[in-house]
């Protein structure tokens, strides 16, 4: 039960693939910083094939003008809650 | 819950130094304890007293100092990462015969052992990376 922080943008596919290969159904993938670009429409299908729950950091999406309809977003306080709810966090940059 | 925050990014390298600061504040606001903030690799530049951003821009070193003072936080900078990047306290400036020291007040230089100790003492370690 791991919280994965994906900060690498879609241009860094190798980091995304490394991250994806470790995800399980008990995990949560949090898109933040440049990782928010994975929430763009043409990447959504790829996100939907991930076994883990996918959420995005709302302020980071807003800062980049990325629409988050259909994707759960969290604020900074909820990010902290996610970190407490999972046994560990792993960062992918 | 007890957290340790690890910062790998310099202030202008990526957004993650700022995210780390936001997370730290959010955790403290929620009543959690921050055992240590550990600055590693390019993250050591968050501890430079010489960073002089324009007055209408934020200064992450100043913001880290402010949150550390408010909550009595332990801000530790990896000494090996810092000295090779030119972030020195008085002692290291003397040791390397440099003309000045620039480690900002409120930060201290120490070894990786401080990260190991913090990882043992904390319930969660959250790392904010530096990008590529």
Backbone of each chain as ProteinMPNN parsed JSONL, in Angstrom:
{"seq_chain_A": "XXXXXXXXXXXXXXXXXXXXXXXXXXXXXXXXXXXXXXXXXXXXXXXXXXXXXXXXXXXXXXXXXXXXXXXXXXXXXXXXXXXXXXXXXXXXX", "coords_chain_A": {"N_chain_A": [[0.854, -1.194, 0.0], [1.175, 1.698, -1.2], [1.986, 5.123, -1.641], [2.522, 6.711, -4.576], [4.462, 9.252, -5.941], [4.319, 11.046, -8.771], [6.335, 13.044, -10.495], [7.465, 13.48, -12.882], [7.305, 14.525, -16.275], [5.21, 13.69, -19.205], [7.074, 13.581, -21.256], [9.173, 12.248, -20.263], [9.212, 9.273, -20.51], [10.421, 6.934, -19.646], [10.675, 7.105, -16.881], [7.993, 7.076, -16.147], [7.264, 4.504, -17.047], [8.857, 2.909, -15.388], [7.73, 3.523, -12.944], [5.062, 2.656, -13.372], [5.405, -0.076, -13.615], [5.642, -0.944, -11.05], [3.269, -0.557, -9.755], [0.402, -1.456, -7.796], [-2.936, -2.734, -7.133], [-3.558, -1.814, -4.643], [-2.283, 0.553, -4.378], [-1.78, 4.16, -4.622], [-1.52, 6.573, -7.144], [-0.154, 9.677, -7.324], [-0.349, 12.497, -9.23], [1.83, 15.159, -9.673], [3.306, 18.443, -9.879], [5.276, 18.565, -12.838], [4.325, 16.145, -13.576], [1.608, 16.392, -13.675], [0.904, 16.799, -16.275], [0.294, 14.365, -17.31], [-2.375, 14.228, -16.993], [-3.544, 15.351, -19.153], [-5.852, 15.266, -21.961], [-5.071, 13.396, -24.075], [-3.518, 11.557, -22.77], [-5.098, 10.258, -21.04], [-6.264, 7.744, -21.501], [-4.197, 6.001, -21.176], [-3.656, 6.377, -18.483], [-5.969, 5.26, -17.46], [-5.542, 2.587, -17.672], [-3.919, 1.873, -15.633], [-3.34, -0.049, -12.72], [-3.522, 1.073, -10.161], [-5.204, 3.515, -8.012], [-5.698, 6.722, -9.374], [-4.828, 10.021, -8.722], [-4.695, 13.645, -8.749], [-2.669, 16.482, -7.953], [-4.367, 19.217, -7.105], [-3.733, 22.129, -6.954], [-1.378, 22.185, -8.492], [-2.208, 21.335, -11.003], [-3.976, 23.389, -11.621], [-2.187, 25.545, -11.719], [-0.938, 25.0, -14.056], [-2.875, 25.127, -15.932], [-4.376, 22.856, -16.502], [-7.087, 20.889, -17.278], [-9.174, 19.041, -15.083], [-11.408, 17.455, -15.151], [-13.216, 14.532, -14.464], [-11.156, 13.357, -13.164], [-9.916, 12.611, -9.997], [-9.033, 15.157, -7.726], [-6.709, 16.423, -5.29], [-6.066, 18.624, -2.506], [-3.362, 20.419, -0.827], [-3.576, 19.741, 1.897], [-5.035, 17.382, 1.761], [-3.217, 15.84, 0.407], [-1.316, 15.416, 2.397], [-2.904, 13.836, 4.074], [-3.219, 11.591, 2.41], [-0.577, 10.677, 2.449], [-0.415, 9.822, 5.06], [-2.239, 7.775, 5.081], [-1.192, 5.776, 3.519], [1.319, 3.231, 3.654], [3.865, 3.955, 2.947], [5.758, 6.334, 0.976], [6.741, 6.702, -2.429], [8.897, 8.337, -4.625], [8.86, 9.564, -7.914], [10.831, 10.99, -10.186]], "CA_chain_A": [[0.0, 0.0, 0.0], [2.182, 2.743, -1.372], [1.626, 6.357, -2.357], [3.56, 7.043, -5.556], [4.432, 10.65, -6.386], [4.904, 11.13, -10.116], [6.637, 14.441, -10.823], [8.089, 13.527, -14.215], [6.327, 14.832, -17.323], [5.075, 12.622, -20.207], [8.254, 13.494, -22.117], [10.096, 11.316, -19.608], [8.424, 8.039, -20.492], [11.132, 5.87, -18.921], [10.322, 7.209, -15.459], [6.605, 6.627, -16.041], [7.219, 3.04, -17.185], [9.415, 2.321, -14.158], [6.706, 3.703, -11.912], [3.902, 1.813, -13.672], [5.723, -1.5, -13.428], [5.606, -1.299, -9.619], [1.97, -0.221, -9.163], [-0.563, -2.514, -7.52], [-4.304, -2.235, -6.918], [-3.647, -1.172, -3.318], [-1.498, 1.788, -4.392], [-2.331, 5.386, -5.207], [-0.559, 7.359, -7.922], [-0.472, 11.111, -7.255], [0.327, 13.319, -10.237], [2.122, 16.491, -9.16], [4.265, 19.219, -10.68], [5.202, 18.286, -14.282], [3.554, 14.904, -13.713], [0.208, 16.746, -13.936], [0.641, 16.751, -17.721], [-0.314, 13.066, -17.61], [-3.837, 14.379, -16.928], [-4.04, 15.892, -20.432], [-6.798, 14.307, -22.566], [-4.534, 12.295, -24.875], [-2.85, 10.559, -21.917], [-6.06, 9.702, -20.078], [-6.516, 6.319, -21.719], [-3.064, 5.291, -20.569], [-3.862, 6.427, -17.032], [-7.084, 4.389, -17.085], [-5.086, 1.189, -17.666], [-3.078, 1.661, -14.449], [-4.112, -0.744, -11.692], [-3.671, 1.882, -8.95], [-6.06, 4.698, -8.061], [-4.924, 7.876, -9.84], [-5.317, 11.333, -8.312], [-3.773, 14.711, -9.14], [-2.578, 17.597, -7.008], [-5.184, 20.273, -7.698], [-3.047, 23.412, -7.181], [-0.369, 22.049, -9.547], [-2.953, 21.298, -12.277], [-4.494, 24.741, -11.83], [-1.058, 26.41, -12.086], [-0.544, 24.666, -15.434], [-4.038, 25.235, -16.803], [-4.771, 21.517, -16.941], [-8.449, 20.541, -16.855], [-9.119, 17.794, -14.316], [-12.707, 16.778, -15.154], [-13.13, 13.08, -14.53], [-9.996, 12.882, -12.394], [-10.004, 13.117, -8.62], [-7.921, 16.015, -7.325], [-6.542, 16.654, -3.846], [-5.308, 19.83, -2.182], [-2.163, 20.091, -0.053], [-3.964, 19.074, 3.152], [-5.422, 16.001, 1.422], [-1.949, 15.174, 0.057], [-0.766, 14.957, 3.681], [-3.747, 12.724, 4.521], [-2.847, 10.424, 1.591], [0.713, 10.176, 2.937], [-0.622, 9.102, 6.327], [-3.069, 6.582, 4.83], [-0.381, 4.748, 2.879], [2.416, 2.805, 4.533], [5.114, 4.622, 2.523], [5.669, 7.046, -0.304], [7.866, 6.537, -3.351], [8.887, 9.499, -5.511], [9.345, 9.306, -9.282], [11.154, 12.281, -10.811]], "C_chain_A": [[0.891, 1.246, 0.0], [1.582, 3.944, -2.09], [2.793, 6.713, -3.278], [3.391, 8.495, -5.988], [5.104, 10.712, -7.748], [5.081, 12.61, -10.489], [7.243, 14.602, -12.199], [7.017, 13.714, -15.285], [6.239, 13.684, -18.331], [6.268, 12.523, -21.16], [9.31, 12.559, -21.533], [9.38, 9.973, -19.422], [9.091, 6.942, -19.658], [10.772, 5.896, -17.438], [8.901, 6.714, -15.234], [6.525, 5.099, -16.105], [7.774, 2.353, -15.94], [8.399, 2.376, -13.038], [5.573, 2.705, -12.139], [4.172, 0.338, -13.37], [5.647, -1.918, -11.963], [4.217, -1.143, -9.008], [1.11, -1.458, -8.934], [-1.935, -1.888, -7.269], [-4.464, -1.533, -5.57], [-2.987, 0.2, -3.294], [-2.319, 2.979, -4.9], [-1.203, 6.099, -5.943], [-1.01, 8.809, -7.874], [0.352, 11.856, -8.301], [0.575, 14.691, -9.63], [3.191, 17.141, -10.035], [4.139, 18.862, -12.166], [4.445, 16.988, -14.567], [2.088, 15.163, -13.984], [-0.116, 16.676, -15.422], [0.142, 15.374, -18.168], [-1.835, 13.148, -17.564], [-4.401, 15.002, -18.204], [-4.851, 14.822, -21.162], [-6.136, 13.139, -23.303], [-3.701, 11.299, -24.063], [-3.831, 9.816, -21.022], [-6.26, 8.193, -20.236], [-5.422, 5.477, -21.064], [-3.207, 5.249, -19.045], [-4.926, 5.424, -16.607], [-6.669, 2.914, -17.037], [-4.194, 0.857, -16.462], [-3.892, 0.968, -13.366], [-4.398, 0.112, -10.454], [-4.727, 2.969, -9.144], [-5.188, 5.883, -8.479], [-5.6, 9.162, -9.37], [-4.288, 12.377, -8.728], [-3.791, 15.818, -8.098], [-3.225, 18.83, -7.653], [-4.439, 21.581, -7.955], [-2.028, 23.343, -8.326], [-1.021, 21.985, -10.928], [-3.448, 22.7, -12.617], [-3.38, 25.666, -12.323], [-0.645, 26.199, -13.541], [-1.708, 24.732, -16.413], [-4.528, 23.902, -17.326], [-6.158, 21.19, -16.383], [-8.441, 19.167, -16.199], [-10.462, 17.073, -14.27], [-12.504, 15.264, -15.284], [-11.956, 12.493, -13.767], [-10.121, 13.451, -10.986], [-8.783, 13.992, -8.325], [-7.891, 16.147, -5.804], [-5.826, 17.992, -3.659], [-4.117, 19.43, -1.289], [-2.496, 19.337, 1.237], [-4.334, 17.612, 2.882], [-4.209, 15.177, 0.975], [-1.315, 14.617, 1.344], [-1.565, 13.758, 4.192], [-3.402, 11.454, 3.738], [-1.537, 9.81, 2.095], [0.552, 9.398, 4.24], [-1.379, 7.792, 6.093], [-2.296, 5.444, 4.173], [0.833, 4.438, 3.731], [3.722, 3.524, 4.2], [4.829, 5.444, 1.278], [6.93, 6.759, -1.118], [7.775, 7.661, -4.379], [9.536, 9.173, -6.852], [9.553, 10.654, -9.974], [12.108, 12.083, -11.968]], "O_chain_A": [[1.292, 1.759, 1.044], [0.783, 3.804, -3.016], [3.904, 6.98, -2.82], [2.294, 8.913, -6.358], [6.303, 10.463, -7.872], [4.113, 13.322, -10.758], [7.508, 15.72, -12.642], [5.941, 13.121, -15.2], [7.09, 12.795, -18.324], [6.455, 11.492, -21.804], [10.229, 12.134, -22.233], [8.999, 9.602, -18.311], [8.41, 6.123, -19.041], [10.587, 4.851, -16.815], [8.627, 6.017, -14.256], [5.812, 4.475, -15.32], [7.236, 1.342, -15.489], [8.223, 1.42, -12.284], [5.169, 1.994, -11.218], [3.285, -0.393, -12.929], [5.594, -3.11, -11.66], [3.999, -1.549, -7.867], [1.083, -2.379, -9.751], [-2.07, -0.667, -7.203], [-5.394, -0.75, -5.38], [-3.109, 0.932, -2.313], [-3.379, 2.828, -5.508], [-0.085, 6.214, -5.441], [-2.107, 9.141, -8.324], [1.582, 11.849, -8.265], [-0.353, 15.324, -9.126], [3.876, 16.479, -10.815], [3.033, 18.852, -12.706], [3.979, 16.771, -15.686], [1.381, 14.278, -14.467], [-1.277, 16.511, -15.795], [-0.374, 15.231, -19.277], [-2.517, 12.241, -18.041], [-5.616, 15.163, -18.323], [-4.59, 13.628, -21.015], [-6.59, 12.002, -23.173], [-3.227, 10.302, -24.61], [-3.46, 8.866, -20.332], [-6.403, 7.463, -19.255], [-5.671, 4.416, -20.492], [-2.923, 4.237, -18.405], [-4.823, 4.809, -15.545], [-7.358, 2.091, -16.435], [-3.768, -0.285, -16.29], [-5.031, 1.362, -13.115], [-5.403, -0.099, -9.775], [-5.099, 3.305, -10.268], [-4.067, 6.03, -7.993], [-6.793, 9.366, -9.593], [-3.142, 12.039, -9.026], [-4.807, 16.057, -7.446], [-2.7, 19.4, -8.609], [-4.5, 22.103, -9.068], [-1.835, 24.323, -9.046], [-0.479, 22.504, -11.903], [-3.35, 23.141, -13.762], [-3.591, 26.471, -13.229], [-0.082, 27.09, -14.177], [-1.544, 24.427, -17.595], [-5.033, 23.81, -18.445], [-6.372, 21.211, -15.171], [-7.792, 18.241, -16.685], [-10.65, 16.176, -13.448], [-11.72, 14.793, -16.108], [-11.779, 11.276, -13.728], [-10.399, 14.637, -10.811], [-7.65, 13.62, -8.63], [-8.91, 16.003, -5.13], [-5.081, 18.438, -4.531], [-3.899, 18.246, -1.032], [-1.785, 18.409, 1.621], [-3.996, 16.72, 3.66], [-4.185, 13.958, 1.147], [-0.837, 13.483, 1.365], [-0.991, 12.785, 4.681], [-3.302, 10.373, 4.317], [-1.399, 8.588, 2.162], [1.281, 8.44, 4.498], [-1.184, 6.818, 6.82], [-2.698, 4.284, 4.26], [1.321, 5.306, 4.455], [4.584, 3.686, 5.064], [3.803, 5.276, 0.618], [8.023, 6.598, -0.576], [6.707, 7.912, -4.938], [10.616, 8.586, -6.912], [8.599, 11.359, -10.303], [12.498, 13.051, -12.62]]}, "seq_chain_B": "XXXXXXXXXXXXXXXXXXXXXXXXXXXXXXXXXXXXXXXXXXXXXXXXXXXXXXXXXXXXXXXXXXXXXXXXXXXXXXXXXXXXXXXXXXXXXXXXXXXXXXXXXXXXXXXXXXXXXXXXXXXXXXXXXXXX", "coords_chain_B": {"N_chain_B": [[1.427, 12.161, 13.46], [4.84, 11.394, 12.555], [6.938, 13.051, 10.363], [9.545, 13.021, 7.885], [11.089, 15.176, 5.616], [12.51, 15.183, 2.429], [14.528, 17.032, 0.314], [15.383, 17.395, -2.957], [15.648, 19.249, -4.925], [16.819, 22.324, -6.321], [15.92, 25.801, -5.761], [15.129, 27.05, -8.282], [15.232, 25.014, -10.057], [13.2, 23.12, -10.392], [9.675, 22.651, -9.724], [9.6, 21.352, -7.337], [10.928, 21.972, -4.928], [9.422, 24.014, -3.921], [7.007, 22.649, -3.673], [7.676, 20.873, -1.652], [7.951, 22.608, 0.486], [5.305, 23.541, 0.69], [4.033, 21.12, 1.352], [5.24, 20.596, 3.787], [4.284, 22.737, 5.355], [1.541, 22.178, 5.227], [1.424, 19.723, 6.537], [2.276, 20.422, 9.101], [0.26, 22.233, 9.753], [-1.808, 20.451, 9.99], [-1.253, 19.297, 12.345], [0.759, 17.432, 12.508], [4.129, 16.21, 13.153], [7.306, 17.391, 12.128], [10.157, 15.735, 11.821], [12.624, 16.21, 10.655], [13.974, 18.252, 8.033], [15.62, 17.397, 5.21], [18.151, 18.406, 3.103], [19.364, 17.631, 0.0], [21.651, 16.745, -2.651], [20.968, 18.885, -5.459], [19.279, 20.273, -3.891], [20.583, 21.575, -1.855], [20.925, 24.216, -2.455], [18.755, 25.588, -1.516], [19.541, 26.514, 0.88], [21.126, 28.704, 0.705], [22.351, 31.775, 1.749], [22.825, 33.822, 0.065], [21.088, 33.947, -2.055], [19.211, 36.037, -4.056], [16.446, 36.864, -4.988], [14.255, 38.857, -7.156], [12.306, 41.498, -5.626], [9.58, 41.144, -5.877], [9.256, 38.482, -6.129], [9.043, 35.16, -4.73], [11.121, 33.938, -2.067], [12.628, 31.032, -1.538], [14.678, 30.145, 0.304], [14.306, 32.061, 2.375], [11.67, 31.511, 3.061], [11.832, 28.897, 4.017], [13.398, 29.399, 6.248], [11.617, 30.945, 7.727], [9.468, 29.179, 8.284], [10.838, 27.285, 9.71], [11.641, 28.706, 11.93], [9.198, 29.365, 13.049], [8.16, 26.875, 13.77], [10.225, 25.583, 15.016], [11.973, 23.903, 13.481], [14.208, 21.309, 12.299], [16.55, 21.914, 10.06], [18.513, 20.344, 7.893], [21.429, 20.187, 5.976], [23.028, 18.306, 3.543], [26.384, 17.787, 4.01], [28.442, 16.974, 2.263], [27.262, 17.219, -0.24], [26.795, 19.928, -0.195], [29.246, 21.407, 0.149], [30.647, 20.913, -2.189], [29.104, 22.243, -3.983], [29.362, 24.822, -3.285], [28.068, 25.798, -1.007], [28.618, 26.873, 2.02], [29.409, 26.779, 5.517], [30.803, 28.801, 8.192], [32.908, 27.317, 9.297], [33.543, 25.411, 7.304], [34.231, 27.134, 5.252], [36.558, 28.201, 6.259], [38.094, 25.866, 6.391], [38.345, 25.147, 3.687], [39.589, 27.321, 2.771], [38.173, 29.552, 1.702], [36.782, 32.746, 0.622], [34.41, 33.523, 1.853], [31.464, 32.639, 3.762], [28.258, 31.123, 3.241], [26.036, 29.799, 4.236], [22.726, 29.868, 5.112], [21.174, 31.298, 8.01], [19.717, 29.193, 10.458], [19.862, 26.863, 9.064], [21.769, 23.802, 9.065], [24.925, 22.194, 8.416], [25.449, 18.791, 7.857], [25.987, 15.203, 8.061], [25.08, 12.348, 5.923], [24.179, 10.505, 7.693], [22.351, 11.764, 9.266], [20.077, 11.703, 7.731], [19.554, 9.004, 7.681], [19.084, 8.532, 10.406], [16.838, 10.139, 10.728], [15.034, 8.815, 9.077], [14.673, 6.477, 10.49], [13.473, 7.418, 12.809], [11.092, 8.48, 11.935], [7.611, 8.232, 10.938], [6.865, 8.487, 8.315], [8.65, 9.115, 5.325], [9.028, 11.583, 3.019], [9.923, 12.26, -0.204], [11.027, 14.86, -2.286], [11.718, 15.329, -5.53], [14.344, 16.182, -7.935], [14.001, 16.409, -10.638], [15.146, 16.293, -14.099]], "CA_chain_B": [[2.417, 11.32, 12.791], [6.141, 12.06, 12.418], [7.399, 13.08, 8.973], [10.801, 13.626, 7.448], [10.97, 15.678, 4.256], [13.801, 15.204, 1.734], [14.427, 17.98, -0.797], [16.463, 17.172, -3.931], [15.599, 20.262, -5.978], [17.167, 23.718, -6.053], [14.727, 26.648, -5.892], [14.682, 27.33, -9.653], [15.449, 23.828, -10.898], [11.888, 22.531, -10.665], [8.702, 23.121, -8.744], [9.437, 20.459, -6.19], [11.366, 22.592, -3.664], [8.249, 24.742, -3.435], [6.013, 21.651, -3.236], [8.141, 20.357, -0.353], [7.613, 23.627, 1.489], [3.85, 23.498, 0.855], [3.688, 19.89, 2.063], [5.7, 20.771, 5.172], [3.329, 23.615, 6.04], [0.248, 21.493, 5.34], [1.561, 18.689, 7.569], [2.324, 21.113, 10.399], [-1.087, 22.781, 9.995], [-2.684, 19.342, 10.363], [-0.869, 18.825, 13.676], [1.825, 16.429, 12.454], [5.453, 16.698, 13.535], [8.365, 17.205, 11.135], [11.377, 15.404, 12.567], [13.77, 16.878, 10.013], [13.962, 18.482, 6.588], [16.986, 17.091, 4.776], [18.419, 18.959, 1.775], [20.359, 16.757, -0.605], [21.946, 17.052, -4.063], [20.788, 20.304, -5.794], [18.46, 20.88, -2.839], [21.404, 22.366, -0.921], [20.84, 25.64, -2.801], [17.713, 26.197, -0.687], [20.152, 26.989, 2.124], [22.068, 29.788, 0.419], [21.984, 33.102, 2.259], [23.116, 34.813, -0.968], [20.032, 33.976, -3.074], [18.628, 37.384, -4.026], [15.413, 37.003, -6.018], [13.593, 40.167, -7.186], [11.475, 41.692, -4.43], [8.207, 40.678, -6.085], [9.256, 37.016, -6.25], [9.242, 34.488, -3.454], [12.465, 33.445, -1.764], [12.467, 29.774, -0.796], [15.501, 30.107, 1.522], [13.675, 32.87, 3.426], [10.445, 30.839, 3.513], [12.246, 27.768, 4.864], [13.824, 29.969, 7.533], [10.432, 31.411, 8.464], [8.702, 28.035, 8.811], [11.693, 26.633, 10.705], [11.614, 29.507, 13.156], [7.852, 29.277, 13.609], [7.88, 25.54, 14.322], [11.461, 25.044, 15.559], [12.31, 22.753, 12.632], [15.602, 20.939, 12.09], [16.863, 21.978, 8.627], [19.862, 19.791, 7.764], [21.94, 20.191, 4.607], [24.101, 17.309, 3.387], [27.635, 18.546, 3.952], [29.225, 16.61, 1.075], [26.577, 17.823, -1.39], [26.825, 21.391, -0.074], [30.548, 22.07, -0.042], [31.069, 20.831, -3.598], [28.29, 23.2, -4.744], [29.629, 26.179, -2.818], [27.248, 26.23, 0.125], [29.579, 26.656, 3.106], [29.306, 27.535, 6.763], [32.085, 29.447, 8.542], [33.938, 26.299, 9.545], [33.967, 24.833, 6.022], [34.894, 28.209, 4.499], [37.945, 28.246, 6.778], [38.764, 24.618, 6.035], [38.663, 25.152, 2.248], [40.251, 28.615, 2.499], [37.308, 30.355, 0.841], [36.687, 34.111, 1.153], [33.151, 33.824, 2.551], [30.518, 31.552, 4.043], [26.924, 31.546, 2.777], [24.932, 28.968, 4.731], [21.742, 30.754, 5.752], [20.866, 31.045, 9.413], [18.607, 28.26, 10.632], [20.247, 25.598, 8.431], [23.075, 23.303, 9.505], [25.565, 21.183, 7.568], [25.741, 17.54, 8.564], [26.202, 14.064, 7.169], [23.953, 11.51, 5.504], [23.688, 9.784, 8.87], [21.17, 12.494, 9.761], [18.931, 11.224, 6.954], [19.282, 7.65, 8.157], [18.47, 8.657, 11.738], [15.495, 10.709, 10.549], [14.191, 7.769, 8.491], [14.354, 5.529, 11.568], [12.615, 8.076, 13.807], [9.858, 9.022, 11.357], [6.609, 7.298, 10.413], [6.851, 8.632, 6.858], [9.683, 9.938, 4.685], [8.491, 12.012, 1.728], [11.019, 12.841, -0.987], [10.657, 15.74, -3.393], [12.855, 15.123, -6.421], [14.925, 17.343, -8.594], [13.824, 16.392, -12.09], [16.335, 15.919, -14.873]], "C_chain_B": [[3.722, 12.103, 12.598], [6.63, 11.922, 10.973], [8.849, 13.527, 8.886], [10.63, 13.987, 5.975], [12.368, 15.718, 3.64], [13.638, 16.051, 0.475], [15.635, 17.803, -1.72], [16.584, 18.308, -4.946], [16.067, 21.627, -5.485], [15.94, 24.587, -6.308], [14.246, 26.871, -7.328], [14.861, 26.14, -10.596], [14.133, 23.195, -11.321], [10.924, 23.075, -9.627], [8.773, 22.391, -7.421], [9.985, 21.009, -4.883], [10.197, 23.362, -3.054], [7.161, 23.773, -2.964], [6.376, 21.11, -1.864], [7.777, 21.325, 0.764], [6.106, 23.636, 1.755], [3.429, 22.28, 1.662], [4.058, 20.029, 3.541], [4.707, 21.623, 5.95], [1.987, 22.917, 6.255], [0.296, 20.428, 6.44], [1.559, 19.319, 8.96], [0.951, 21.677, 10.747], [-2.042, 21.691, 10.461], [-2.297, 18.74, 11.711], [0.19, 17.736, 13.676], [3.155, 17.066, 12.855], [6.431, 16.434, 12.395], [9.656, 16.954, 11.901], [12.581, 16.144, 11.977], [13.424, 17.172, 8.557], [15.407, 18.323, 6.141], [17.169, 17.546, 3.334], [19.603, 18.224, 1.171], [20.531, 17.149, -2.074], [21.699, 18.549, -4.347], [19.943, 21.034, -4.742], [19.251, 21.742, -1.876], [21.294, 23.866, -1.214], [19.682, 26.355, -2.095], [18.297, 26.855, 0.564], [21.134, 28.123, 1.894], [21.542, 31.129, 0.931], [22.167, 34.168, 1.183], [22.071, 34.85, -2.085], [19.3, 35.304, -2.958], [17.588, 37.55, -5.125], [14.832, 38.419, -6.018], [12.564, 40.28, -6.065], [10.042, 41.212, -4.613], [8.144, 39.174, -6.344], [9.494, 36.4, -4.882], [10.698, 34.061, -3.296], [12.324, 32.181, -0.931], [13.391, 29.696, 0.418], [14.854, 30.883, 2.67], [12.422, 32.179, 3.959], [10.754, 29.62, 4.38], [12.673, 28.279, 6.247], [12.622, 30.358, 8.382], [9.668, 30.233, 9.074], [9.516, 27.313, 9.892], [11.651, 27.382, 12.027], [10.266, 29.357, 13.853], [7.624, 27.957, 14.341], [9.114, 24.863, 14.908], [11.896, 23.78, 14.797], [13.819, 22.554, 12.535], [15.86, 20.907, 10.577], [18.309, 21.536, 8.441], [20.24, 19.702, 6.288], [23.084, 19.195, 4.525], [25.427, 18.034, 3.144], [28.429, 18.236, 2.681], [28.605, 17.21, -0.186], [26.749, 19.334, -1.382], [28.188, 21.974, -0.427], [30.984, 22.001, -1.505], [30.266, 21.791, -4.473], [28.456, 24.633, -4.232], [28.636, 26.696, -1.809], [28.029, 25.874, 1.389], [29.181, 27.412, 4.364], [30.705, 28.087, 7.093], [33.208, 28.422, 8.653], [34.468, 25.724, 8.23], [34.677, 25.876, 5.157], [36.355, 28.328, 4.95], [38.716, 27.029, 6.298], [39.215, 24.623, 4.568], [39.272, 26.473, 1.796], [39.476, 29.443, 1.465], [37.086, 31.727, 1.468], [35.417, 34.39, 1.953], [32.371, 32.546, 2.825], [29.125, 32.041, 3.665], [25.794, 30.641, 3.243], [23.982, 29.872, 5.521], [21.502, 30.328, 7.2], [19.667, 30.095, 9.507], [18.859, 26.917, 9.965], [21.553, 25.122, 9.066], [23.604, 22.253, 8.53], [25.799, 19.94, 8.402], [25.777, 16.399, 7.556], [24.926, 13.304, 6.836], [23.365, 10.694, 6.663], [22.439, 10.442, 9.448], [19.904, 12.083, 8.998], [18.543, 9.82, 7.406], [18.562, 7.704, 9.501], [17.036, 9.157, 11.614], [14.536, 9.652, 9.993], [13.758, 6.767, 9.557], [13.323, 6.131, 12.522], [11.239, 8.442, 13.267], [8.912, 7.919, 10.894], [6.598, 7.319, 8.894], [8.017, 9.505, 6.419], [9.145, 10.302, 3.297], [9.592, 12.775, 0.987], [10.466, 13.681, -2.133], [11.861, 15.854, -4.317], [13.295, 16.361, -7.161], [14.705, 17.399, -10.083], [15.127, 16.081, -12.79], [16.915, 17.126, -15.575]], "O_chain_B": [[3.704, 13.329, 12.491], [6.722, 10.817, 10.437], [9.32, 14.312, 9.708], [10.095, 13.204, 5.189], [13.304, 16.228, 4.256], [12.733, 15.824, -0.328], [16.773, 18.034, -1.311], [17.522, 18.327, -5.743], [15.749, 22.035, -4.367], [15.014, 24.158, -6.997], [13.037, 26.878, -7.56], [14.657, 26.266, -11.804], [13.972, 22.784, -12.47], [11.304, 23.862, -8.76], [8.081, 22.763, -6.473], [9.56, 20.567, -3.816], [10.003, 23.365, -1.838], [6.475, 24.038, -1.977], [5.508, 20.91, -1.015], [7.351, 20.918, 1.845], [5.677, 23.726, 2.905], [2.578, 22.377, 2.547], [3.298, 19.636, 4.426], [4.329, 21.277, 7.07], [1.373, 23.038, 7.315], [-0.669, 20.25, 7.183], [0.918, 18.811, 9.88], [0.524, 21.61, 11.899], [-2.971, 21.954, 11.226], [-2.928, 17.79, 12.174], [0.494, 17.171, 14.726], [3.29, 18.289, 12.893], [6.388, 15.375, 11.768], [10.185, 17.854, 12.552], [13.442, 16.637, 12.706], [12.671, 16.429, 7.926], [16.301, 19.017, 6.624], [16.429, 17.122, 2.446], [20.694, 18.193, 1.74], [19.667, 17.8, -2.66], [22.155, 19.398, -3.582], [19.902, 22.264, -4.714], [18.673, 22.555, -1.155], [21.538, 24.692, -0.335], [19.632, 27.584, -2.076], [17.631, 27.652, 1.224], [21.899, 28.471, 2.794], [20.438, 31.555, 0.59], [21.716, 35.3, 1.358], [22.156, 35.698, -2.973], [18.821, 35.659, -1.881], [17.811, 38.288, -6.085], [14.902, 39.113, -5.004], [12.018, 39.274, -5.611], [9.358, 40.906, -3.636], [7.099, 38.652, -6.733], [10.067, 37.028, -3.991], [11.408, 33.851, -4.279], [11.948, 32.24, 0.24], [12.959, 29.231, 1.473], [14.852, 30.418, 3.81], [12.134, 32.243, 5.155], [10.046, 29.337, 5.347], [12.355, 27.678, 7.273], [12.602, 30.135, 9.592], [9.269, 30.281, 10.237], [8.959, 26.798, 10.861], [11.628, 26.78, 13.101], [10.192, 29.238, 15.076], [6.982, 27.918, 15.391], [9.057, 23.685, 15.262], [12.151, 22.735, 15.395], [14.598, 23.497, 12.67], [15.432, 19.976, 9.895], [19.232, 22.271, 8.792], [19.472, 19.207, 5.464], [24.005, 19.232, 5.341], [25.563, 18.799, 2.189], [29.023, 19.137, 2.088], [29.316, 17.652, -1.088], [26.839, 19.956, -2.441], [28.28, 22.922, -1.208], [31.619, 22.928, -2.007], [30.691, 22.122, -5.58], [27.769, 25.545, -4.693], [28.379, 27.899, -1.748], [28.091, 24.708, 1.778], [28.681, 28.535, 4.298], [31.661, 27.859, 6.353], [34.315, 28.638, 8.161], [35.676, 25.567, 8.053], [35.607, 25.55, 4.419], [37.259, 28.528, 4.139], [39.857, 27.145, 5.85], [40.313, 24.17, 4.244], [39.449, 26.716, 0.602], [40.04, 29.957, 0.499], [37.183, 31.879, 2.686], [35.35, 35.393, 2.662], [32.597, 31.512, 2.196], [28.838, 33.235, 3.756], [24.694, 30.709, 2.697], [24.386, 30.547, 6.468], [21.615, 29.154, 7.55], [18.722, 30.194, 8.724], [18.166, 25.94, 10.251], [22.348, 25.93, 9.546], [22.836, 21.523, 7.903], [26.293, 20.025, 9.527], [25.618, 16.609, 6.354], [23.854, 13.57, 7.379], [22.216, 10.257, 6.617], [21.586, 9.78, 10.038], [18.802, 12.111, 9.547], [17.362, 9.488, 7.502], [17.563, 7.016, 9.713], [16.134, 8.672, 12.298], [13.371, 9.597, 10.384], [12.632, 6.27, 9.538], [12.415, 5.441, 12.985], [10.315, 8.689, 14.043], [9.337, 6.828, 10.513], [6.353, 6.296, 8.255], [8.332, 10.508, 7.06], [8.843, 9.417, 2.496], [10.117, 13.779, 1.468], [9.557, 13.262, -2.85], [12.896, 16.404, -3.939], [12.708, 17.435, -7.035], [15.165, 18.332, -10.741], [16.097, 15.658, -12.161], [17.92, 17.008, -16.276]]}, "name": "protein", "num_of_chains": 2, "seq": "XXXXXXXXXXXXXXXXXXXXXXXXXXXXXXXXXXXXXXXXXXXXXXXXXXXXXXXXXXXXXXXXXXXXXXXXXXXXXXXXXXXXXXXXXXXXXXXXXXXXXXXXXXXXXXXXXXXXXXXXXXXXXXXXXXXXXXXXXXXXXXXXXXXXXXXXXXXXXXXXXXXXXXXXXXXXXXXXXXXXXXXXXXXXXXXXXXXXXXXXXXXXXXXXXXXXXXXXXXXXXXXXX"}
